[in-house]
Amino acid sequence: MLIHLLLPLLCLLFLSDSLTAQPVTYYGDSKQVQDSIQTLLEGMEEPTLMNRGNYFRARQEFGKDSDQAKKMLQKMIADDSVNAAKVIAIYQQFGWPKESQLGEIAVGQAFLQIQHADFNTQLKFLPIMKKAARQREFNKSHLALLQDRILTNKRKKQLYGTQYGLKLNKDGSKETLIWPIKSFPNMVKINNRREKMGLEKISLPRKEYNPQAKVKDFR
């Protein structure tokens, strides 16, 4: 039943690769379609977590450049691409999922697939998610994550301190640190921004945040 209901939706994957098509309706009166989309999105949670767990375990056990880690990374990227395409297809036919109709888990999974998608997809969905957040149909903390991800991809300082990066030191060593944050060292200003987005306050411990690090130092 799930495949039958969503077949027209998934066919969109082969018809369009843009977000220009305006969704005509949002589920209509079909509870079956709504339930099917919710099931599809919620079903992405476990495989997404499993892929990342397998990848990081392989990195830890065999090394980042090992064949095992590369294999897990390739699977993670491939599955992320398929899931992002499904979320785009849902948006094109029905609009951005609403928490009031599908719940936080389903909408959170839709967000994660866009968060893990390519940079252009993230940019295209940013105003869509901003609108949903204003309508209280989307978690503002998720919006903060996307905004920070986009800023780091642009190689700019982030706003909320949600993203980490790989810092290259002068001696050739590397360390994972919080990406530089706008307004630092004014922690009151940073935490006020975080509070408005539903994020907890942070203190930026030295082992995770180097106040002397510049964006140009990160790779």
C-alpha positions in Angstrom: 0.0 0.0 0.0 2.8 2.4 0.9 4.6 1.9 -2.5 1.3 2.2 -4.4 0.4 5.5 -2.7 3.8 7.1 -3.2 4.5 5.8 -6.7 3.4 9.0 -8.4 5.4 11.0 -5.9 8.6 9.1 -6.5 8.2 9.3 -10.2 8.9 13.0 -9.8 12.5 12.1 -9.2 12.8 11.3 -12.9 10.8 14.3 -14.1 12.5 17.2 -12.4 15.6 18.1 -10.4 14.7 21.6 -9.4 12.5 23.2 -6.7 10.8 25.6 -9.1 7.6 23.6 -9.4 5.0 25.0 -6.9 3.2 22.3 -4.9 -0.5 22.4 -5.7 -1.9 20.8 -2.6 -0.8 19.5 0.8 -2.0 16.0 1.1 -5.6 17.0 0.2 -8.0 15.0 2.2 -6.1 11.8 1.9 -5.1 10.5 5.4 -3.6 7.5 3.6 -1.1 9.7 1.7 -0.3 11.7 4.8 0.4 8.5 6.8 2.5 7.0 3.9 4.7 10.1 3.8 5.1 10.1 7.5 6.1 6.4 7.4 8.5 7.1 4.6 10.3 9.9 6.4 10.4 8.2 9.8 11.8 5.1 8.2 14.9 7.1 7.2 16.0 7.6 10.8 17.5 4.2 11.7 19.4 3.6 8.4 20.8 7.2 8.6 22.1 6.7 12.1 23.4 3.2 11.3 25.4 4.5 8.3 27.0 7.1 10.4 27.8 4.8 13.2 29.3 2.3 10.8 31.4 5.0 9.2 32.8 6.5 12.4 33.5 3.0 13.9 35.4 2.1 10.7 37.4 5.4 11.0 38.2 4.7 14.6 39.2 1.1 14.1 41.0 1.2 10.7 41.7 4.9 10.1 40.1 7.6 8.0 41.9 6.6 4.8 41.3 2.9 5.2 39.4 0.9 2.6 36.8 0.0 5.2 36.2 3.6 6.1 36.0 4.7 2.5 33.5 1.9 1.8 31.2 3.0 4.6 31.6 6.6 3.5 30.5 5.8 0.0 27.4 3.9 1.2 26.5 6.8 3.5 26.8 9.4 0.7 24.8 7.2 -1.7 22.0 6.6 0.8 21.9 10.3 1.7 21.6 11.2 -1.9 18.6 8.9 -2.4 16.9 10.2 0.8 17.4 13.8 -0.2 15.8 13.1 -3.6 12.8 11.6 -1.9 12.4 14.7 0.3 12.7 17.0 -2.7 10.0 14.9 -4.5 7.7 15.2 -1.4 8.2 19.0 -1.4 7.6 19.4 -5.1 4.2 17.6 -4.9 3.0 18.5 -1.4 5.1 21.3 0.0 7.4 21.2 3.0 6.2 18.7 5.7 4.4 20.2 8.6 5.0 19.1 12.2 1.3 19.6 13.0 0.4 16.9 10.5 3.4 14.6 10.4 5.1 15.1 13.8 8.6 16.1 14.8 10.3 12.9 14.0 9.2 12.8 10.3 9.9 16.5 9.8 13.2 16.2 11.6 14.2 13.4 9.2 13.2 15.6 6.2 15.5 18.3 7.6 18.4 15.9 8.2 18.4 14.7 4.6 18.6 18.4 3.4 21.3 19.1 6.0 23.3 16.2 4.5 22.6 17.2 0.9 24.8 19.2 -1.4 25.4 22.9 -0.9 23.0 24.1 -3.6 20.1 22.0 -2.2 20.8 23.5 1.3 20.6 27.0 -0.2 17.4 26.4 -2.0 15.7 25.0 1.1 16.9 27.6 3.5 14.0 30.1 2.8 11.5 27.3 2.7 12.6 26.2 6.2 12.7 29.8 7.4 9.0 30.2 6.4 8.0 26.9 8.1 9.8 28.0 11.3 7.9 31.4 11.2 4.7 29.4 10.9 5.8 27.2 13.9 5.8 24.1 11.7 9.5 23.6 11.9 12.0 23.4 14.8 14.1 26.6 15.0 17.0 24.7 16.3 17.1 22.7 13.1 17.1 26.0 11.2 20.1 27.2 13.2 22.0 24.0 12.2 21.2 24.6 8.5 22.2 28.3 8.7 25.5 27.4 10.4 26.2 24.6 7.9 25.7 27.0 5.0 27.9 29.6 6.5 30.7 27.2 7.1 30.3 25.9 3.5 30.7 29.5 2.4 33.8 29.6 4.6 32.3 32.3 6.9 32.0 32.5 10.6 28.9 30.7 12.0 26.2 32.3 14.1 25.3 29.6 16.7 28.4 27.4 17.1 26.8 24.2 16.0 29.4 23.2 13.4 32.8 21.7 13.8 35.7 21.7 11.3 39.2 20.3 10.8 41.8 22.8 11.7 45.2 22.4 10.1 48.1 23.5 12.4 51.4 25.0 11.4 53.2 21.8 12.3 51.0 19.8 10.0 48.9 18.2 12.7 45.1 18.4 12.5 42.5 18.8 15.2 38.7 18.9 15.2 37.4 22.1 16.7 34.3 24.3 16.7 34.3 26.4 13.6 34.9 30.1 14.4 31.8 32.0 15.6 30.7 35.5 14.9 30.8 37.9 17.8 33.3 35.9 19.8 34.5 36.5 22.6 31.1 38.1 23.4 29.5 35.0 24.8 26.4 36.9 25.9 25.6 37.9 22.4 26.3 34.4 21.0 24.1 32.7 23.7 21.3 35.2 23.2 21.3 34.1 19.5 21.3 30.5 20.5 18.4 31.0 23.0 16.2 32.6 20.3 16.7 29.4 18.2 15.9 27.1 21.1 19.6 26.1 21.7 21.2 25.7 25.1 24.0 28.0 26.2 27.6 27.1 25.5 30.8 28.0 27.2 33.3 27.1 24.4 35.9 25.0 26.3 39.5 25.6 25.1 39.8 21.9 24.1 37.0 22.4 21.6 37.4 26.0 20.6 40.6 27.8 19.8 40.0 31.6 20.1 43.0 32.3 17.9 41.9 30.1 15.1 40.7 31.8 11.9 38.4 30.5 9.2 41.3 30.2 6.8 42.9 27.7 9.2 40.1 25.2 8.7 39.8 22.6 6.0 
